[in-house]
Structures are given as C-alpha cells and as structure tokens.
Amino acid sequence: MVISSTSSAIFATTILLILFASATADREFKLPKSDEMLLEFSLNLEYLECEFFLNGATGWGLDQIQPNLTGGGPPPIGVRKANLSLFTRDIIYQFGLQEVGHIRAIKSTIRGFPRPLMNLSERAFANVMNDAFGERLYPPFDPYANDINYLLASSVIPYVGLTGYVGANPKLQSRLAKKIVAGLLGIEAGQDASLRTMLYEQKTRMVIPYNYTVAEFTNRISELRNMLGRTDIKDEGLIVPRYLGAEGRVMGNILAGDRNSLSYSRTPEQILGIVYQTGNPHIPGGFYPRGANGTIARKYLKYGPYSKE
C-alpha cells in the first residue's frame, strides 16, 4: 500500500514537471512584443548585407541562393558583381552566406517581413562618399570597381548593424531573443573586424583616382554616420586622435570602441537616419528609397512629415 502511494506520488510529480517544462518552453518561444519588434527591425540590415555581399561576390543574390527567404520582396536596385581578387571574393562570399543564415534564423523565430526595396547602385554609394567628403568626387565613386572600393563600401554597412545589436541587447527580455542577438552580434563583429583589418593594412594607400587615403575615407565615412545618427562619437575611422585610441596611447584604430574599448551602441532611430542618408528616421532615401520594413521603421514613416495623419 505504501509502495502504491509512493508510486502514485512519483507519477503525479513527474506529470507536473512535464507540464511545467512544457509551459516554460511555450513561454520561451512566445517572445515579448518588444523583442519581436527589435528582431524584426534587424532584418532590414541583414537583407541589405546579404544582397550586397552575395551579389558582389557572385553576381547572384537571395533570389538564386535562397528564394524562399525573400518573402516575394522586390530585388535590389543596381547591385552587381564586383571586380574582386580571388582572396577578397572568397571572404565576401562567406559573408554573404553568413547573412543567409542570419535571415533564416530571424525568420524561423518571428514572422518577419518580405525583403524591402533596397538601392545598392553605384549612385547610392557615390552619394554616400560625396556627402562624406562634402564635395562631388570625380569620377563618381564606384563600389564595384576593385577590392579597395568594395571594401570601403562594405565598411559602410556591417558596423551599423553591429552597433544596433549592441543597443538592442540590454532591451531584450527573453532568453531566446538574447541568444539570437548574441549570435548575430558575434558574426557581425567578426565581419567588421575582418573588413577593418584588410583596410588597415592599406591605410596609407591612395584611393585611385582620388587624392585621399584609405584611412581618410574611413574617417570621413565615420564622421558622416555620426552626423546622420545625430549623436556624438559612435563611429571611428582607422586613424584617430591619440586621445580616442585605446587607452589614449595609440592613433591606430583597428577596432572602434569607447574609452574602455567597449563597442558603441545605436538605437533604431539613429540607424534609420544613417541608412536613409537623411539624418531623419521619418524621411526615407539612401539605401531604402521606400523606407525600411517592420513595425519600428513603419511607425516612423506613419507619423513622419509626409504622413496624412
């Protein structure tokens, strides 16, 4: 009788534990709305990087590599295969495939949205460089012309996503969202470090046919992003004043970081101002001529200066 009672108690306890574990798992996969919105927002930059890297390396994009991840969204404008060395092409192709995985990981967790319309044309990047230098470069900057140009153009993108993930991390509530963002951040940081290392090796090289070095290009790009993001220093080029270098002792700046060498962070609002190239999250343009997708981005467009409401 005692054995029977003990067995029943064990059975009942086991059932309760299973039910509790199941309920906990369900709660874990039902992300808080704020977590969903932040993960969803990141899709915009992942699509941008994916198409730029895949097409730059191979001339093919998501439509050929993984069409089910496009959600039927429009193909990017003006993107094409770049004139790259075998070494650079190999690295960029790996980056592109990594971005395919990022999009899949996000869309396997939340519903997401179709690929937004993106402008990755020569003119779009030429406009960035013109704004960065405060003059019209001649001939217009062509991101697809050679290794150096493509690496400089590439440096425009992953770092913005990196700072976005750093900014999102403390706002996330669920363990699942934190795990995904940590994984995304790790790869984005690696991509940024690889690009900066390749450029740092040639930091004093002149970017033909312009009278500026590689380091000057990176510094001007960083200054532009700081201005468009409407913040103080969140971005740094390859050569900085000594007081901004690691521990105030060096001018070389292989990785951008604050006074404690911690990564800078940005908000979605700041990121939109940068990728729109308008400095205003309410006014689309730049790489997203119709604006970015998702709840956060569309909210800014809905209540922007052109809204009818």
C-alpha positions as CSV (number, residue, x, y, z in Angstrom):
1,M,0.0,0.0,0.0
2,V,2.9,2.3,0.9
3,I,4.6,1.4,-2.4
4,S,1.4,2.1,-4.3
5,S,1.0,5.5,-2.7
6,T,4.7,6.3,-3.3
7,S,4.4,5.3,-7.0
8,S,1.3,7.5,-7.4
9,A,3.1,10.4,-5.9
10,I,6.1,10.0,-8.1
11,F,3.9,9.7,-11.2
12,A,1.9,12.8,-10.2
13,T,5.1,14.7,-9.6
14,T,6.5,13.6,-13.0
15,I,3.4,14.8,-14.8
16,L,3.6,18.2,-13.1
17,L,7.2,18.6,-14.0
18,I,6.5,17.7,-17.6
19,L,3.6,20.2,-17.7
20,F,5.7,22.9,-16.1
21,A,8.6,22.3,-18.6
22,S,6.1,22.4,-21.5
23,A,4.6,25.7,-20.2
24,T,8.0,27.2,-19.7
25,A,9.1,26.2,-23.2
26,D,5.9,27.7,-24.7
27,R,6.5,31.0,-22.8
28,E,10.1,31.0,-24.1
29,F,9.1,30.8,-27.7
30,K,6.3,33.4,-27.4
31,L,8.6,36.4,-27.4
32,P,7.5,39.7,-25.8
33,K,6.3,42.1,-28.4
34,S,9.2,44.4,-27.8
35,D,11.6,41.6,-28.5
36,E,9.8,40.7,-31.7
37,M,10.0,44.3,-32.9
38,L,13.7,44.6,-32.3
39,L,14.5,41.2,-34.0
40,E,12.2,42.2,-36.9
41,F,14.0,45.6,-37.3
42,S,17.3,43.9,-37.7
43,L,16.0,42.0,-40.8
44,N,16.4,45.3,-42.8
45,L,20.1,45.4,-42.4
46,E,20.5,41.6,-42.8
47,Y,18.8,41.8,-46.1
48,L,21.0,44.7,-47.2
49,E,24.2,43.0,-46.2
50,C,23.1,39.7,-47.7
51,E,22.3,41.1,-51.1
52,F,25.4,43.3,-51.3
53,F,27.8,40.6,-50.3
54,L,26.3,37.8,-52.4
55,N,25.9,39.8,-55.5
56,G,29.3,41.5,-55.0
57,A,31.0,38.1,-54.8
58,T,29.0,36.1,-57.3
59,G,26.5,38.3,-59.2
60,W,23.7,36.2,-57.6
61,G,21.5,37.2,-54.7
62,L,18.9,35.7,-52.5
63,D,16.6,35.1,-55.5
64,Q,19.1,32.5,-56.7
65,I,20.6,31.3,-53.4
66,Q,17.6,31.0,-51.1
67,P,14.5,32.5,-52.8
68,N,12.1,31.3,-50.1
69,L,13.7,33.9,-47.7
70,T,12.8,36.9,-49.9
71,G,9.2,36.7,-49.0
72,G,8.4,37.9,-52.5
73,G,10.0,41.3,-51.9
74,P,11.5,43.3,-54.8
75,P,15.1,42.6,-55.9
76,P,17.6,45.3,-55.0
77,I,18.3,48.2,-57.4
78,G,21.6,48.4,-59.2
79,V,23.6,45.7,-57.3
80,R,26.1,43.7,-59.4
81,K,29.2,41.6,-59.3
82,A,32.3,43.4,-58.2
83,N,35.7,43.2,-59.8
84,L,37.4,41.4,-56.9
85,S,40.6,39.4,-56.3
86,L,40.1,35.8,-55.6
87,F,41.1,36.4,-51.9
88,T,38.6,39.2,-51.4
89,R,35.9,37.4,-53.3
90,D,36.3,34.3,-51.1
91,I,35.8,36.4,-47.9
92,I,32.9,38.4,-49.2
93,Y,31.1,35.2,-50.5
94,Q,31.5,33.7,-47.0
95,F,30.0,36.9,-45.5
96,G,27.0,36.7,-47.9
97,L,26.3,33.1,-47.0
98,Q,26.5,34.0,-43.3
99,E,23.9,36.6,-43.9
100,V,21.6,34.0,-45.5
101,G,21.8,32.1,-42.2
102,H,21.1,35.3,-40.2
103,I,17.9,35.9,-42.2
104,R,16.8,32.3,-41.8
105,A,17.5,32.4,-38.0
106,I,15.4,35.5,-37.5
107,K,12.5,34.4,-39.8
108,S,12.5,31.0,-38.1
109,T,11.9,32.8,-34.8
110,I,9.5,35.5,-35.8
111,R,7.3,36.1,-38.8
112,G,9.4,38.9,-40.2
113,F,8.5,40.6,-43.5
114,P,9.4,40.4,-47.2
115,R,12.7,41.8,-48.4
116,P,12.3,45.6,-48.6
117,L,13.2,47.6,-51.8
118,M,16.9,48.5,-51.5
119,N,19.1,50.7,-53.6
120,L,22.6,49.2,-53.9
121,S,23.5,51.0,-57.1
122,E,26.8,52.8,-57.8
123,R,25.0,56.1,-57.4
124,A,23.7,55.2,-53.9
125,F,27.3,54.6,-52.7
126,A,28.6,57.6,-54.7
127,N,26.2,59.8,-52.8
128,V,27.4,58.5,-49.5
129,M,31.0,59.3,-50.4
130,N,30.1,62.7,-51.8
131,D,28.3,63.5,-48.5
132,A,31.2,62.2,-46.5
133,F,33.7,64.5,-48.2
134,G,31.4,67.4,-48.7
135,E,32.1,67.5,-52.4
136,R,31.3,65.7,-55.6
137,L,34.0,63.1,-56.2
138,Y,35.0,62.8,-59.9
139,P,34.7,60.3,-61.3
140,P,31.8,59.2,-59.2
141,F,32.8,56.6,-56.6
142,D,32.2,53.0,-57.9
143,P,31.9,50.4,-55.1
144,Y,32.2,47.6,-57.6
145,A,35.3,48.7,-59.4
146,N,38.0,47.0,-57.3
147,D,39.0,45.5,-54.0
148,I,39.6,48.8,-52.2
149,N,36.4,50.4,-53.4
150,Y,34.4,47.4,-52.5
151,L,35.9,47.1,-49.0
152,L,35.3,50.8,-48.3
153,A,31.7,50.4,-49.5
154,S,31.4,47.2,-47.3
155,S,32.6,49.1,-44.3
156,V,29.6,51.4,-44.6
157,I,27.2,48.5,-43.7
158,P,28.1,45.8,-41.1
159,Y,29.3,48.2,-38.5
160,V,25.9,50.0,-38.4
161,G,24.2,46.6,-37.7
162,L,26.8,45.8,-35.1
163,T,26.0,49.0,-33.1
164,G,22.3,48.2,-33.5
165,Y,22.7,44.8,-31.9
166,V,24.8,46.3,-29.0
167,G,22.0,48.8,-28.5
168,A,19.2,46.2,-28.7
169,N,20.8,43.7,-26.3
170,P,20.0,45.4,-22.9
171,K,16.4,46.0,-24.1
172,L,15.7,42.3,-24.8
173,Q,13.6,40.4,-22.2
174,S,13.5,36.8,-23.3
175,R,16.4,34.3,-23.2
176,L,15.7,33.2,-26.8
177,A,15.9,36.8,-28.2
178,K,19.1,37.4,-26.3
179,K,20.6,34.2,-27.6
180,I,19.8,35.1,-31.2
181,V,21.1,38.6,-30.9
182,A,24.3,37.5,-29.2
183,G,24.9,35.1,-32.1
184,L,24.2,37.7,-34.7
185,L,26.4,40.2,-32.9
186,G,29.3,37.8,-32.8
187,I,29.3,37.3,-36.6
188,E,28.7,41.0,-37.4
189,A,31.6,41.9,-35.2
190,G,33.8,39.4,-36.9
191,Q,32.8,40.7,-40.3
192,D,33.5,44.3,-39.3
193,A,36.9,43.3,-37.8
194,S,37.9,41.5,-41.0
195,L,37.0,44.4,-43.2
196,R,38.8,46.9,-40.9
197,T,41.9,44.7,-40.8
198,M,42.0,44.4,-44.6
199,L,41.6,48.2,-44.9
200,Y,44.1,48.9,-42.1
201,E,46.8,47.0,-43.9
202,Q,46.4,49.6,-46.7
203,K,45.5,52.6,-44.6
204,T,48.1,54.9,-46.2
205,R,47.3,53.8,-49.8
206,M,45.8,56.4,-52.1
207,V,42.3,55.5,-53.3
208,I,42.7,56.0,-57.1
209,P,41.9,58.4,-58.7
210,Y,41.1,60.5,-55.6
211,N,43.6,62.5,-53.5
212,Y,42.6,60.7,-50.3
213,T,44.0,57.7,-48.5
214,V,42.1,54.6,-47.3
215,A,42.2,55.9,-43.7
216,E,40.8,59.3,-44.8
217,F,37.9,57.6,-46.5
218,T,37.1,55.6,-43.3
219,N,37.4,58.7,-41.2
220,R,35.1,60.7,-43.4
221,I,32.5,57.8,-43.5
222,S,32.5,57.6,-39.7
223,E,32.1,61.4,-39.3
224,L,29.2,61.2,-41.7
225,R,27.5,58.4,-39.8
226,N,28.0,60.3,-36.5
227,M,26.3,63.3,-38.1
228,L,23.4,61.4,-39.7
229,G,22.8,59.5,-36.4
230,R,22.7,62.8,-34.6
231,T,25.0,61.6,-31.8
232,D,28.4,62.4,-30.5
233,I,31.1,59.8,-31.3
234,K,29.6,56.4,-32.1
235,D,31.8,55.7,-35.0
236,E,35.5,55.9,-35.7
237,G,37.8,55.5,-38.7
238,L,41.1,53.7,-38.9
239,I,43.2,56.6,-37.7
240,V,42.1,58.7,-34.7
241,P,43.5,61.4,-32.5
242,R,45.6,59.7,-29.8
243,Y,43.1,60.6,-27.0
244,L,40.5,58.5,-28.8
245,G,42.8,55.5,-29.3
246,A,42.9,52.5,-27.0
247,E,43.9,53.8,-23.5
248,G,44.8,57.1,-25.1
249,R,48.1,55.7,-26.3
250,V,47.7,55.0,-30.0
251,M,46.4,56.5,-33.1
252,G,45.8,53.3,-34.9
253,N,42.2,52.1,-34.6
254,I,41.8,48.6,-35.8
255,L,38.5,48.3,-33.8
256,A,36.2,51.2,-32.9
257,G,35.3,51.4,-29.2
258,D,34.7,53.9,-26.4
259,R,37.2,55.0,-23.7
260,N,37.0,51.5,-22.2
261,S,37.2,49.8,-25.6
262,L,33.6,48.7,-25.4
263,S,31.5,48.7,-28.6
264,Y,29.3,51.7,-29.3
265,S,25.6,51.3,-29.5
266,R,22.8,52.8,-31.6
267,T,19.1,53.0,-31.5
268,P,16.8,52.1,-34.4
269,E,16.0,55.8,-34.8
270,Q,19.7,56.6,-35.2
271,I,20.2,53.6,-37.6
272,L,17.4,54.7,-39.9
273,G,18.7,58.2,-40.1
274,I,22.0,56.7,-41.3
275,V,20.8,54.2,-43.8
276,Y,18.3,56.6,-45.2
277,Q,21.1,59.1,-45.6
278,T,18.7,61.8,-44.5
279,G,19.5,62.0,-40.8
280,N,15.8,61.6,-40.1
281,P,14.0,58.3,-39.5
282,H,10.8,59.8,-40.8
283,I,12.3,60.6,-44.3
284,P,13.3,57.5,-46.4
285,G,16.0,57.6,-49.0
286,G,19.5,56.3,-49.4
287,F,19.7,52.5,-49.4
288,Y,15.9,52.3,-48.7
289,P,14.1,54.5,-51.2
290,R,10.6,53.4,-49.9
291,G,11.8,53.1,-46.3
292,A,12.7,50.1,-44.2
293,N,10.1,47.5,-43.2
294,G,8.8,46.3,-39.8
295,T,6.8,47.8,-37.0
296,I,9.5,50.1,-35.8
297,A,10.5,51.5,-39.1
298,R,6.9,51.9,-40.4
299,K,5.9,53.7,-37.2
300,Y,8.4,56.5,-38.1
301,L,7.1,56.7,-41.6
302,K,3.5,56.7,-40.5
303,Y,4.0,59.7,-38.2
304,G,6.6,61.4,-40.3
305,P,6.4,64.8,-42.1
306,Y,4.7,63.2,-45.1
307,S,2.1,61.4,-43.2
308,K,-1.6,62.2,-43.8
309,E,-2.4,61.6,-40.2
